[in-house]
């Protein structure tokens, strides 16, 4: 059984478009399939993603599934504003800031999410082009079973990092939630050996180094969310001209991958 969450790139004018079909609802006992179809056209300059109110996140991420923990270095290119409010998961601690100052705030950019939040005011240094946040903490929300009236639905979590798998999205507030919701990003994700990670956009690089694995995903066109899904996946790749399909399975299954 499977349930798909279909998310289409909102930029119809983009010369590079991405369709991400993924399972937003999470249950460790289900075979989870991620079908990623990337339509590769001429790539726009990176600067195009910084237009308007889009926020660009360049993240170095380390996942520790056995400890339910994440560590993030997030280099953020913001709209030309010198002071912004943002919200972050309350179990994530901001360890240091470069290019500005962060102070607690009674109100933030997000008020209603299914996770506890802390709110901050970010003041950007006058000469800074980027602000870098270093933060870390644990995210492990229980899988919620659907009520009887939703008997045909699957279990769901707003966010989890565990040995069974990882699911993070803006419902988790795992990255700074600014008042400007549109984002583009580059994720350099470090995982245990034998794990793999999926997000929107293009898979740029995968490397294995001893007991660590690194996957780099990049989306240069504005999105309203950043997904990070990880687990012990078997990855299948099929290409047909400019179209590349990636299928991620929890267990090897050549027939299902096709």
HUDAUR-V455507 format. One record per pair of residues at least 24 apart in sequence whose ideal C-beta (glycine too) atoms are under 10 Angstrom apart, sorted by sequence separation. I is the first residue (numbers start at 0). J is the second residue. D is the distance in Angstrom with one decimal. If there is no record, write none. Layout:
i->[I & I]
j->[J & J]
d->[D & D]
This chain:
i->[2 & 14 & 15 & 16 & 53 & 54 & 70 & 74 & 75 & 83 & 84 & 85 & 86 & 88 & 90 & 93 & 99 & 100 & 114 & 136 & 142 & 188 & 189 & 190 & 198 & 13 & 14 & 15 & 52 & 53 & 72 & 83 & 84 & 89 & 90 & 91 & 92 & 96 & 98 & 99 & 115 & 165 & 188 & 189 & 199 & 200 & 0 & 14 & 15 & 52 & 86 & 88 & 89 & 90 & 91 & 93 & 96 & 98 & 99 & 114 & 140 & 187 & 188 & 198 & 199 & 2 & 13 & 14 & 15 & 49 & 51 & 52 & 87 & 88 & 89 & 90 & 97 & 113 & 138 & 187 & 188 & 198 & 199 & 1 & 14 & 15 & 48 & 49 & 50 & 52 & 86 & 88 & 89 & 96 & 98 & 99 & 138 & 186 & 187 & 188 & 198 & 199 & 0 & 1 & 2 & 3 & 5 & 14 & 49 & 54 & 87 & 88 & 89 & 98 & 101 & 138 & 162 & 165 & 186 & 187 & 197 & 198 & 205 & 0 & 1 & 3 & 8 & 13 & 46 & 49 & 86 & 87 & 97 & 98 & 99 & 100 & 113 & 140 & 164 & 185 & 186 & 187 & 196 & 197 & 198 & 1 & 3 & 45 & 54 & 86 & 87 & 98 & 99 & 101 & 140 & 165 & 167 & 185 & 186 & 196 & 197 & 198 & 85 & 86 & 87 & 97 & 98 & 99 & 165 & 184 & 185 & 186 & 196 & 197 & 202 & 10 & 14 & 85 & 86 & 97 & 98 & 99 & 101 & 138 & 184 & 185 & 195 & 196 & 197 & 13 & 84 & 85 & 96 & 97 & 98 & 138 & 183 & 184 & 185 & 195 & 196 & 202 & 13 & 84 & 85 & 96 & 97 & 138 & 183 & 184 & 194 & 195 & 197 & 83 & 84 & 85 & 95 & 96 & 97 & 182 & 183 & 194 & 195 & 196 & 10 & 83 & 84 & 95 & 96 & 136 & 183 & 193 & 194 & 195 & 197 & 10 & 82 & 83 & 94 & 95 & 96 & 183 & 184 & 191 & 193 & 194 & 195 & 82 & 83 & 93 & 94 & 95 & 134 & 181 & 182 & 183 & 186 & 188 & 190 & 192 & 193 & 195 & 81 & 82 & 83 & 93 & 94 & 134 & 181 & 182 & 186 & 190 & 191 & 80 & 81 & 82 & 91 & 92 & 93 & 94 & 134 & 180 & 181 & 182 & 184 & 186 & 188 & 190 & 202 & 81 & 92 & 93 & 94 & 113 & 114 & 132 & 179 & 180 & 181 & 182 & 183 & 201 & 80 & 81 & 91 & 92 & 93 & 113 & 114 & 132 & 180 & 181 & 182 & 202 & 77 & 79 & 81 & 91 & 92 & 113 & 114 & 180 & 201 & 87 & 90 & 91 & 92 & 112 & 113 & 130 & 75 & 77 & 81 & 88 & 90 & 91 & 112 & 83 & 85 & 87 & 89 & 90 & 91 & 75 & 88 & 90 & 197 & 87 & 88 & 90 & 77 & 88 & 90 & 174 & 195 & 197 & 77 & 174 & 196 & 76 & 77 & 88 & 173 & 195 & 76 & 77 & 169 & 173 & 174 & 74 & 75 & 76 & 121 & 169 & 170 & 171 & 173 & 74 & 75 & 117 & 169 & 171 & 73 & 74 & 75 & 114 & 116 & 119 & 121 & 168 & 169 & 170 & 171 & 73 & 74 & 75 & 112 & 113 & 114 & 115 & 168 & 169 & 73 & 74 & 112 & 113 & 114 & 118 & 167 & 168 & 72 & 73 & 112 & 113 & 114 & 167 & 168 & 72 & 73 & 109 & 112 & 116 & 166 & 167 & 168 & 71 & 72 & 73 & 166 & 167 & 71 & 72 & 165 & 166 & 167 & 70 & 71 & 72 & 109 & 165 & 166 & 70 & 71 & 108 & 112 & 164 & 165 & 166 & 69 & 70 & 71 & 107 & 164 & 165 & 69 & 70 & 109 & 164 & 68 & 69 & 108 & 109 & 160 & 163 & 164 & 68 & 69 & 90 & 107 & 108 & 109 & 162 & 163 & 164 & 67 & 68 & 69 & 88 & 107 & 108 & 109 & 158 & 160 & 161 & 162 & 67 & 68 & 88 & 107 & 108 & 66 & 67 & 68 & 107 & 108 & 109 & 57 & 63 & 67 & 108 & 66 & 67 & 55 & 57 & 58 & 59 & 61 & 63 & 101 & 64 & 56 & 88 & 91 & 91 & 90 & 91 & 93 & 88 & 89 & 90 & 91 & 88 & 91 & 87 & 88 & 164 & 86 & 87 & 88 & 163 & 85 & 87 & 88 & 87 & 88 & 69 & 85 & 86 & 87 & 85 & 86 & 69 & 84 & 85 & 86 & 67 & 68 & 83 & 84 & 85 & 86 & 67 & 84 & 85 & 66 & 67 & 83 & 84 & 85 & 64 & 65 & 66 & 67 & 83 & 64 & 65 & 66 & 69 & 83 & 63 & 64 & 65 & 80 & 62 & 64 & 67 & 69 & 77 & 80 & 64 & 75 & 78 & 80 & 64 & 75 & 77 & 78 & 64 & 73 & 78 & 69 & 71 & 73 & 75 & 77 & 62 & 71 & 78 & 69 & 71 & 62 & 60 & 75 & 76 & 75 & 73 & 74 & 60 & 73 & 28 & 60 & 25 & 27 & 58 & 71 & 72 & 26 & 58 & 25 & 24 & 26 & 56 & 24 & 56 & 69 & 70 & 54 & 24 & 54 & 54 & 54 & 29 & 54 & 29 & 52 & 54 & 28 & 52 & 53 & 54 & 56 & 57 & 58 & 59 & 60 & 61 & 62 & 63 & 64 & 65 & 26 & 27 & 52 & 53 & 54 & 55 & 56 & 57 & 58 & 59 & 60 & 61 & 62 & 63 & 64 & 24 & 25 & 26 & 51 & 52 & 53 & 54 & 55 & 56 & 57 & 58 & 59 & 60 & 61 & 62 & 63 & 24 & 25 & 26 & 52 & 53 & 54 & 55 & 56 & 57 & 58 & 59 & 60 & 61 & 62 & 23 & 24 & 25 & 26 & 51 & 52 & 53 & 54 & 55 & 56 & 57 & 58 & 59 & 60 & 64 & 22 & 24 & 25 & 50 & 53 & 23 & 24 & 25 & 27 & 62 & 23 & 25 & 31 & 48 & 50 & 25 & 27 & 48 & 49 & 62 & 27 & 28 & 29 & 31 & 48 & 25 & 27 & 47 & 48 & 60 & 26 & 27 & 48 & 25 & 26 & 45 & 25 & 25 & 45 & 25 & 24 & 23 & 22 & 21 & 23 & 21 & 23 & 2 & 2 & 61 & 2 & 1 & 61 & 0 & 2 & 60 & 59 & 60 & 58 & 69 & 42 & 57 & 33 & 35 & 37 & 39 & 56 & 35 & 37 & 4 & 33 & 35 & 37 & 55 & 33 & 35 & 37 & 62 & 64 & 31 & 35 & 53 & 55 & 64 & 35 & 53 & 54 & 58 & 60 & 62 & 64 & 53 & 48 & 52 & 53 & 56 & 58 & 60 & 48 & 49 & 51 & 10 & 48 & 50 & 9 & 45 & 47 & 48 & 49 & 10 & 46 & 47 & 48 & 45 & 47 & 48 & 22 & 42 & 44 & 21 & 43 & 21 & 42 & 43 & 19 & 21 & 19 & 19 & 18 & 19 & 35 & 17 & 17 & 17 & 15 & 15 & 8 & 8 & 6 & 33 & 33 & 31 & 33 & 19 & 31 & 33 & 35 & 39 & 32 & 17 & 23 & 31 & 33 & 34 & 35 & 37 & 39 & 40 & 17 & 39 & 15 & 17 & 19 & 23 & 25 & 27 & 32 & 38 & 39 & 15 & 16 & 37 & 38 & 39 & 15 & 17 & 19 & 21 & 23 & 25 & 37 & 38 & 13 & 14 & 22 & 36 & 37 & 13 & 19 & 21 & 36 & 37 & 12 & 13 & 35 & 36 & 37 & 10 & 35 & 36 & 8 & 10 & 34 & 35 & 9 & 10 & 34 & 35 & 8 & 9 & 10 & 33 & 34 & 35 & 8 & 9 & 33 & 34 & 8 & 9 & 32 & 33 & 32 & 33 & 6 & 31 & 32 & 6 & 31 & 32 & 6 & 30 & 31 & 30 & 6 & 29 & 30 & 32 & 28 & 4 & 27 & 30 & 34 & 32 & 32 & 22 & 30 & 21 & 1]
j->[26 & 38 & 39 & 40 & 77 & 78 & 94 & 98 & 99 & 107 & 108 & 109 & 110 & 112 & 114 & 117 & 123 & 124 & 138 & 160 & 166 & 212 & 213 & 214 & 222 & 38 & 39 & 40 & 77 & 78 & 97 & 108 & 109 & 114 & 115 & 116 & 117 & 121 & 123 & 124 & 140 & 190 & 213 & 214 & 224 & 225 & 26 & 40 & 41 & 78 & 112 & 114 & 115 & 116 & 117 & 119 & 122 & 124 & 125 & 140 & 166 & 213 & 214 & 224 & 225 & 29 & 40 & 41 & 42 & 76 & 78 & 79 & 114 & 115 & 116 & 117 & 124 & 140 & 165 & 214 & 215 & 225 & 226 & 29 & 42 & 43 & 76 & 77 & 78 & 80 & 114 & 116 & 117 & 124 & 126 & 127 & 166 & 214 & 215 & 216 & 226 & 227 & 29 & 30 & 31 & 32 & 34 & 43 & 78 & 83 & 116 & 117 & 118 & 127 & 130 & 167 & 191 & 194 & 215 & 216 & 226 & 227 & 234 & 30 & 31 & 33 & 38 & 43 & 76 & 79 & 116 & 117 & 127 & 128 & 129 & 130 & 143 & 170 & 194 & 215 & 216 & 217 & 226 & 227 & 228 & 32 & 34 & 76 & 85 & 117 & 118 & 129 & 130 & 132 & 171 & 196 & 198 & 216 & 217 & 227 & 228 & 229 & 117 & 118 & 119 & 129 & 130 & 131 & 197 & 216 & 217 & 218 & 228 & 229 & 234 & 43 & 47 & 118 & 119 & 130 & 131 & 132 & 134 & 171 & 217 & 218 & 228 & 229 & 230 & 47 & 118 & 119 & 130 & 131 & 132 & 172 & 217 & 218 & 219 & 229 & 230 & 236 & 48 & 119 & 120 & 131 & 132 & 173 & 218 & 219 & 229 & 230 & 232 & 119 & 120 & 121 & 131 & 132 & 133 & 218 & 219 & 230 & 231 & 232 & 47 & 120 & 121 & 132 & 133 & 173 & 220 & 230 & 231 & 232 & 234 & 48 & 120 & 121 & 132 & 133 & 134 & 221 & 222 & 229 & 231 & 232 & 233 & 121 & 122 & 132 & 133 & 134 & 173 & 220 & 221 & 222 & 225 & 227 & 229 & 231 & 232 & 234 & 121 & 122 & 123 & 133 & 134 & 174 & 221 & 222 & 226 & 230 & 231 & 121 & 122 & 123 & 132 & 133 & 134 & 135 & 175 & 221 & 222 & 223 & 225 & 227 & 229 & 231 & 243 & 123 & 134 & 135 & 136 & 155 & 156 & 174 & 221 & 222 & 223 & 224 & 225 & 243 & 123 & 124 & 134 & 135 & 136 & 156 & 157 & 175 & 223 & 224 & 225 & 245 & 121 & 123 & 125 & 135 & 136 & 157 & 158 & 224 & 245 & 132 & 135 & 136 & 137 & 157 & 158 & 175 & 121 & 123 & 127 & 134 & 136 & 137 & 158 & 130 & 132 & 134 & 136 & 137 & 138 & 123 & 136 & 138 & 245 & 136 & 137 & 139 & 127 & 138 & 140 & 224 & 245 & 247 & 128 & 225 & 247 & 128 & 129 & 140 & 225 & 247 & 129 & 130 & 222 & 226 & 227 & 128 & 129 & 130 & 175 & 223 & 224 & 225 & 227 & 129 & 130 & 172 & 224 & 226 & 129 & 130 & 131 & 170 & 172 & 175 & 177 & 224 & 225 & 226 & 227 & 130 & 131 & 132 & 169 & 170 & 171 & 172 & 225 & 226 & 131 & 132 & 170 & 171 & 172 & 176 & 225 & 226 & 131 & 132 & 171 & 172 & 173 & 226 & 227 & 132 & 133 & 169 & 172 & 176 & 226 & 227 & 228 & 132 & 133 & 134 & 227 & 228 & 133 & 134 & 227 & 228 & 229 & 133 & 134 & 135 & 172 & 228 & 229 & 134 & 135 & 172 & 176 & 228 & 229 & 230 & 134 & 135 & 136 & 172 & 229 & 230 & 135 & 136 & 175 & 230 & 135 & 136 & 175 & 176 & 227 & 230 & 231 & 136 & 137 & 158 & 175 & 176 & 177 & 230 & 231 & 232 & 136 & 137 & 138 & 157 & 176 & 177 & 178 & 227 & 229 & 230 & 231 & 137 & 138 & 158 & 177 & 178 & 137 & 138 & 139 & 178 & 179 & 180 & 129 & 135 & 139 & 180 & 139 & 140 & 129 & 131 & 132 & 133 & 135 & 137 & 175 & 139 & 132 & 167 & 171 & 172 & 172 & 173 & 175 & 171 & 172 & 173 & 174 & 172 & 175 & 172 & 173 & 249 & 172 & 173 & 174 & 249 & 172 & 174 & 175 & 175 & 176 & 158 & 174 & 175 & 176 & 175 & 176 & 160 & 175 & 176 & 177 & 159 & 160 & 175 & 176 & 177 & 178 & 160 & 177 & 178 & 160 & 161 & 177 & 178 & 179 & 159 & 160 & 161 & 162 & 178 & 160 & 161 & 162 & 165 & 179 & 160 & 161 & 162 & 177 & 160 & 162 & 165 & 167 & 175 & 178 & 163 & 174 & 177 & 179 & 164 & 175 & 177 & 178 & 165 & 174 & 179 & 171 & 173 & 175 & 177 & 179 & 165 & 174 & 181 & 173 & 175 & 167 & 167 & 182 & 183 & 184 & 184 & 185 & 173 & 186 & 142 & 174 & 140 & 142 & 173 & 186 & 187 & 142 & 174 & 142 & 142 & 144 & 174 & 143 & 175 & 188 & 189 & 174 & 145 & 175 & 176 & 177 & 153 & 178 & 154 & 177 & 179 & 154 & 178 & 179 & 180 & 182 & 183 & 184 & 185 & 186 & 187 & 188 & 189 & 190 & 191 & 153 & 154 & 179 & 180 & 181 & 182 & 183 & 184 & 185 & 186 & 187 & 188 & 189 & 190 & 191 & 152 & 153 & 154 & 179 & 180 & 181 & 182 & 183 & 184 & 185 & 186 & 187 & 188 & 189 & 190 & 191 & 153 & 154 & 155 & 181 & 182 & 183 & 184 & 185 & 186 & 187 & 188 & 189 & 190 & 191 & 153 & 154 & 155 & 156 & 181 & 182 & 183 & 184 & 185 & 186 & 187 & 188 & 189 & 190 & 194 & 153 & 155 & 156 & 181 & 184 & 155 & 156 & 157 & 159 & 194 & 156 & 158 & 164 & 181 & 183 & 159 & 161 & 182 & 183 & 196 & 162 & 163 & 164 & 166 & 183 & 161 & 163 & 183 & 184 & 196 & 163 & 164 & 185 & 163 & 164 & 183 & 164 & 165 & 185 & 166 & 166 & 166 & 166 & 166 & 168 & 168 & 170 & 151 & 152 & 211 & 153 & 153 & 213 & 153 & 155 & 213 & 213 & 214 & 216 & 227 & 201 & 217 & 195 & 197 & 199 & 201 & 218 & 198 & 200 & 168 & 197 & 199 & 201 & 219 & 198 & 200 & 202 & 227 & 229 & 197 & 201 & 219 & 221 & 230 & 202 & 220 & 221 & 225 & 227 & 229 & 231 & 221 & 217 & 221 & 222 & 225 & 227 & 229 & 218 & 219 & 221 & 181 & 219 & 221 & 181 & 217 & 219 & 220 & 221 & 183 & 219 & 220 & 221 & 219 & 221 & 222 & 197 & 217 & 219 & 197 & 219 & 198 & 219 & 220 & 197 & 199 & 198 & 199 & 199 & 200 & 216 & 199 & 200 & 201 & 200 & 201 & 199 & 200 & 199 & 226 & 228 & 228 & 230 & 218 & 230 & 232 & 234 & 238 & 232 & 218 & 224 & 232 & 234 & 235 & 236 & 238 & 240 & 241 & 219 & 241 & 218 & 220 & 222 & 226 & 228 & 230 & 235 & 241 & 242 & 219 & 220 & 241 & 242 & 243 & 220 & 222 & 224 & 226 & 228 & 230 & 242 & 243 & 219 & 220 & 228 & 242 & 243 & 220 & 226 & 228 & 243 & 244 & 220 & 221 & 243 & 244 & 245 & 219 & 244 & 245 & 218 & 220 & 244 & 245 & 220 & 221 & 245 & 246 & 220 & 221 & 222 & 245 & 246 & 247 & 221 & 222 & 246 & 247 & 222 & 223 & 246 & 247 & 247 & 248 & 222 & 247 & 248 & 223 & 248 & 249 & 224 & 248 & 249 & 249 & 226 & 249 & 250 & 252 & 249 & 226 & 249 & 252 & 256 & 255 & 256 & 247 & 255 & 247 & 255]
d->[9.8 & 9.7 & 6.6 & 7.6 & 9.6 & 7.1 & 8.8 & 8.7 & 9.2 & 10.0 & 5.2 & 8.2 & 7.8 & 8.6 & 8.3 & 8.7 & 4.5 & 7.7 & 8.0 & 9.8 & 9.8 & 8.7 & 5.2 & 7.1 & 9.7 & 9.6 & 9.9 & 5.1 & 9.4 & 7.7 & 9.5 & 7.8 & 9.4 & 7.4 & 7.0 & 10.0 & 9.0 & 8.0 & 6.7 & 5.2 & 9.8 & 8.5 & 6.7 & 8.5 & 7.9 & 9.7 & 9.7 & 4.7 & 7.4 & 5.2 & 7.7 & 5.6 & 3.7 & 10.0 & 7.9 & 7.4 & 9.7 & 5.4 & 9.8 & 6.6 & 9.3 & 6.5 & 5.0 & 9.9 & 7.4 & 8.8 & 8.4 & 5.4 & 5.6 & 5.7 & 7.6 & 10.0 & 10.0 & 7.0 & 5.6 & 8.9 & 8.9 & 7.8 & 8.7 & 8.1 & 7.3 & 6.8 & 6.2 & 7.1 & 7.6 & 6.6 & 8.9 & 9.2 & 9.4 & 9.2 & 9.9 & 6.8 & 4.7 & 9.7 & 8.8 & 6.0 & 9.5 & 8.0 & 5.1 & 7.2 & 5.4 & 9.8 & 6.9 & 7.4 & 10.0 & 8.3 & 9.7 & 5.8 & 8.4 & 9.0 & 7.0 & 7.6 & 9.5 & 3.7 & 8.8 & 7.0 & 9.3 & 8.5 & 6.8 & 8.6 & 7.4 & 5.7 & 8.4 & 8.6 & 7.7 & 9.5 & 9.3 & 7.2 & 9.7 & 9.9 & 4.8 & 5.7 & 8.2 & 7.7 & 9.2 & 9.4 & 9.0 & 9.6 & 9.1 & 7.0 & 4.7 & 9.5 & 9.9 & 7.9 & 7.3 & 6.0 & 7.8 & 9.8 & 9.4 & 7.0 & 8.1 & 5.5 & 4.5 & 7.3 & 7.8 & 7.6 & 9.4 & 7.4 & 7.5 & 6.5 & 4.7 & 9.4 & 9.7 & 5.2 & 6.8 & 8.0 & 4.2 & 8.7 & 9.7 & 8.0 & 4.7 & 8.6 & 6.9 & 7.2 & 9.0 & 9.8 & 9.4 & 7.6 & 7.4 & 7.0 & 5.9 & 8.9 & 9.8 & 6.2 & 7.3 & 8.0 & 9.4 & 4.2 & 8.8 & 8.9 & 6.7 & 5.6 & 7.0 & 4.1 & 9.3 & 9.3 & 8.6 & 5.7 & 8.3 & 6.7 & 8.5 & 9.1 & 9.9 & 7.0 & 8.1 & 7.1 & 8.2 & 6.4 & 5.7 & 8.5 & 5.7 & 7.2 & 7.7 & 9.1 & 5.5 & 6.1 & 8.2 & 5.9 & 8.0 & 8.4 & 5.2 & 6.5 & 7.8 & 8.6 & 9.8 & 7.4 & 7.5 & 7.9 & 7.5 & 9.4 & 6.3 & 9.7 & 5.8 & 4.4 & 8.9 & 9.7 & 6.5 & 5.1 & 8.5 & 4.6 & 9.4 & 5.7 & 7.7 & 9.4 & 5.5 & 7.5 & 8.4 & 6.9 & 8.5 & 6.0 & 4.6 & 8.7 & 9.5 & 9.6 & 6.8 & 6.7 & 7.5 & 6.8 & 5.9 & 10.0 & 9.2 & 5.7 & 9.3 & 5.1 & 7.7 & 7.2 & 6.0 & 9.2 & 4.0 & 5.7 & 9.7 & 9.3 & 8.9 & 9.3 & 6.7 & 7.1 & 9.8 & 9.6 & 4.7 & 6.2 & 8.6 & 9.2 & 6.9 & 7.6 & 5.5 & 6.7 & 7.1 & 9.7 & 8.6 & 5.0 & 6.1 & 8.9 & 9.6 & 9.3 & 9.9 & 9.1 & 9.8 & 9.2 & 6.2 & 7.8 & 9.3 & 8.7 & 7.4 & 8.8 & 5.0 & 6.1 & 9.5 & 9.1 & 5.3 & 6.6 & 5.4 & 9.8 & 6.0 & 6.6 & 8.1 & 9.3 & 7.5 & 6.7 & 5.3 & 4.2 & 6.3 & 8.6 & 10.0 & 8.6 & 9.8 & 3.8 & 9.9 & 7.3 & 8.6 & 9.4 & 8.7 & 6.7 & 9.3 & 9.1 & 4.6 & 8.3 & 9.6 & 9.3 & 9.3 & 7.0 & 8.7 & 5.4 & 7.5 & 9.5 & 7.1 & 6.3 & 7.8 & 9.2 & 9.4 & 8.6 & 9.3 & 6.3 & 9.7 & 9.8 & 9.8 & 5.9 & 9.3 & 5.8 & 9.3 & 7.1 & 8.3 & 9.8 & 8.1 & 6.5 & 5.7 & 6.6 & 9.6 & 10.0 & 8.8 & 10.0 & 6.5 & 8.3 & 8.0 & 7.5 & 8.4 & 9.7 & 7.2 & 5.2 & 4.9 & 9.0 & 4.7 & 9.7 & 10.0 & 7.7 & 7.2 & 7.2 & 5.9 & 8.0 & 8.4 & 5.6 & 6.8 & 10.0 & 8.8 & 8.6 & 4.8 & 6.8 & 8.0 & 6.1 & 6.0 & 8.8 & 7.3 & 8.6 & 6.8 & 8.4 & 6.1 & 8.7 & 5.8 & 9.5 & 8.0 & 5.2 & 6.6 & 4.8 & 8.1 & 9.5 & 8.9 & 7.0 & 7.7 & 7.7 & 7.8 & 8.3 & 5.7 & 8.2 & 8.0 & 4.3 & 8.7 & 7.5 & 5.4 & 7.4 & 7.8 & 7.5 & 7.3 & 8.5 & 6.6 & 5.5 & 8.6 & 8.1 & 5.5 & 9.7 & 6.5 & 6.3 & 8.3 & 7.8 & 6.8 & 9.7 & 8.0 & 7.5 & 3.9 & 9.1 & 8.6 & 4.3 & 9.3 & 9.4 & 6.6 & 6.7 & 6.6 & 8.6 & 9.9 & 3.9 & 6.9 & 6.9 & 8.4 & 4.5 & 9.5 & 7.5 & 8.0 & 6.9 & 7.8 & 9.9 & 9.5 & 5.2 & 9.0 & 9.6 & 9.1 & 9.0 & 9.2 & 5.2 & 6.3 & 9.6 & 7.3 & 5.2 & 8.8 & 9.5 & 8.4 & 9.7 & 9.1 & 4.6 & 8.0 & 7.5 & 9.1 & 4.3 & 7.2 & 6.6 & 9.0 & 8.7 & 8.3 & 9.2 & 8.2 & 9.5 & 4.0 & 8.3 & 9.5 & 9.9 & 9.1 & 9.0 & 9.6 & 9.5 & 8.6 & 9.1 & 9.5 & 10.0 & 9.6 & 9.4 & 9.7 & 8.1 & 9.8 & 7.3 & 9.3 & 6.2 & 8.4 & 10.0 & 9.4 & 4.4 & 9.6 & 5.7 & 5.9 & 8.3 & 5.9 & 8.1 & 9.1 & 9.7 & 9.4 & 7.8 & 10.0 & 5.6 & 9.2 & 9.9 & 9.4 & 7.5 & 7.0 & 4.3 & 4.5 & 5.9 & 10.0 & 5.8 & 8.4 & 7.9 & 6.6 & 9.1 & 9.4 & 4.8 & 9.5 & 4.9 & 7.4 & 7.7 & 8.3 & 6.0 & 5.6 & 6.1 & 9.7 & 9.6 & 9.5 & 9.7 & 8.8 & 6.6 & 5.9 & 8.5 & 9.5 & 8.5 & 7.9 & 7.6 & 5.9 & 5.6 & 9.4 & 6.3 & 4.9 & 9.6 & 7.8 & 9.8 & 9.3 & 8.1 & 9.1 & 8.7 & 8.6 & 7.8 & 6.9 & 7.5 & 9.7 & 6.5 & 6.4 & 6.0 & 9.8 & 7.9 & 6.9 & 8.6 & 8.1 & 6.1 & 7.3 & 9.9 & 6.9 & 9.6 & 9.3 & 9.4 & 9.5 & 9.1 & 9.8 & 9.3 & 9.1 & 9.2 & 10.0 & 9.9 & 9.4 & 9.9 & 7.7 & 10.0 & 9.7 & 9.0 & 6.3 & 7.1 & 6.7 & 9.4 & 9.5 & 6.1 & 9.9 & 8.0 & 10.0 & 8.8 & 9.5 & 9.3 & 8.2 & 9.8 & 5.6 & 7.2 & 9.8 & 8.7 & 8.9 & 5.7 & 9.2 & 8.7 & 7.2 & 8.6 & 6.1 & 9.8 & 6.7 & 9.6 & 6.1 & 9.5 & 6.8 & 9.6 & 7.9 & 7.9 & 5.9 & 9.2 & 4.0 & 9.3 & 7.1 & 7.2 & 7.7 & 7.2 & 7.0 & 8.6 & 6.6 & 8.2 & 6.8 & 9.3 & 6.6 & 7.5 & 8.2 & 4.6 & 8.5 & 8.3 & 4.6 & 5.0 & 5.1 & 4.3 & 4.9 & 5.2 & 4.9 & 4.8 & 4.5 & 5.3 & 8.1 & 4.4 & 7.0 & 8.4 & 6.0 & 6.4 & 7.8 & 6.7 & 7.4 & 8.6 & 6.7 & 8.6 & 6.5 & 8.3 & 7.8 & 9.5 & 6.7 & 6.8 & 8.8 & 7.3 & 9.9 & 5.6 & 8.7 & 8.1 & 8.0 & 8.2 & 8.2 & 7.6 & 8.9 & 7.4 & 8.4 & 4.8 & 5.3 & 9.9 & 9.9 & 7.9 & 8.3 & 9.7 & 9.1 & 7.7 & 9.9 & 9.2 & 7.3 & 9.5 & 9.7 & 6.5 & 7.7 & 9.0 & 7.7 & 7.8 & 8.9 & 8.5 & 9.9 & 9.3 & 3.7 & 9.7 & 3.4 & 8.9 & 8.7 & 8.5 & 8.9 & 6.1 & 9.8 & 8.7 & 9.2 & 8.7 & 6.7 & 9.0 & 8.9 & 4.5 & 8.8 & 7.7 & 8.7 & 9.5 & 7.1 & 9.8 & 8.8 & 9.5 & 8.0 & 8.9 & 5.4 & 8.8 & 9.7 & 7.8 & 10.0 & 9.6 & 9.6 & 9.7 & 9.8 & 8.9 & 8.9 & 9.4 & 9.5 & 6.8 & 9.7 & 7.7 & 9.9 & 9.1 & 7.7 & 9.7 & 4.7 & 8.4 & 5.6 & 8.5 & 9.7 & 9.0 & 7.9 & 8.3 & 7.6 & 9.6 & 9.0 & 9.7 & 9.5 & 8.7 & 7.6 & 8.7 & 9.0 & 8.6 & 7.3 & 6.2 & 9.5 & 4.4 & 9.7 & 8.6 & 8.8 & 7.0 & 9.2 & 9.7 & 8.2 & 9.4 & 7.5 & 9.7 & 4.3 & 8.4 & 8.3 & 9.1 & 6.9 & 6.3 & 9.7 & 9.9 & 9.4 & 7.9 & 6.7 & 6.0 & 9.7 & 9.7 & 9.9 & 9.8 & 8.6 & 6.8 & 6.5 & 9.1 & 7.5 & 7.7 & 8.3 & 8.7 & 8.1 & 4.9 & 9.3 & 8.1 & 9.7 & 5.9 & 5.5 & 7.3 & 8.9 & 8.0 & 7.8 & 8.8 & 7.2 & 9.6 & 6.6 & 7.9 & 9.5 & 9.2 & 6.8 & 7.7 & 9.9 & 9.9 & 9.3 & 6.7 & 9.8 & 8.0 & 9.1 & 9.9 & 9.8 & 10.0 & 9.2 & 7.2 & 9.8 & 4.9 & 9.5 & 7.5 & 9.4 & 8.0 & 8.3 & 8.7 & 9.9 & 6.4 & 7.8 & 7.4 & 7.7 & 8.8 & 6.2 & 7.0 & 6.9 & 8.9 & 9.9 & 6.6 & 8.9 & 9.6 & 7.4 & 8.7 & 8.7 & 9.2 & 7.9 & 6.4 & 5.1 & 4.7 & 7.4 & 6.4 & 7.5 & 8.2 & 9.3 & 9.0 & 8.1 & 5.5 & 7.8 & 9.9 & 6.9 & 8.3 & 8.2 & 4.6 & 6.6 & 4.3 & 8.1 & 6.2 & 7.5 & 7.9 & 5.8 & 6.9 & 8.9 & 7.2 & 5.6 & 8.1 & 8.7 & 7.1 & 7.0 & 8.3 & 7.3 & 6.9 & 6.2 & 4.2 & 6.6 & 8.7 & 8.2 & 7.4 & 6.0 & 8.9 & 7.8 & 8.5 & 7.4 & 6.3 & 5.8 & 5.1 & 7.9 & 8.0 & 6.4 & 9.3 & 9.5 & 9.1 & 9.0 & 7.8 & 9.5 & 7.2 & 8.4 & 9.7 & 7.8 & 9.0 & 9.9]
